[in-house]
Amino acid sequence: MSRRGISFALLSLALTCLLPLPVRAQTRLLRQPTLSSTQVAFTYGSDLWIADRAGGVARRLTSTPAVESDPHFSPDG
């Protein structure tokens, strides 16, 4: 490999490492999101999860061997 090829490979590696994690490895397993005025609920890994719409850490609502799906908020939230 030429010096130019090595330089390009190193530059590519450096740029990849500098990208934020969500850009490099976006999760694609989130399914069936539903929204309330303040929260989002979704399925991930066959369980139901909830998180604030403003962002932050998601909290698992279920943890069973069953497959959970199709979350919905009640009309009153």
PyMOL commands that set and color helices and strands:
alter all, ss='L'
color gray80, all
select helices_A, chain A and resi 3-18+21-24
alter helices_A, ss='H'
color red, helices_A
select strands_A, chain A and resi 31-35+39-44+47-52+59-60
alter strands_A, ss='S'
color yellow, strands_A
deselect
rebuild
show_as cartoon
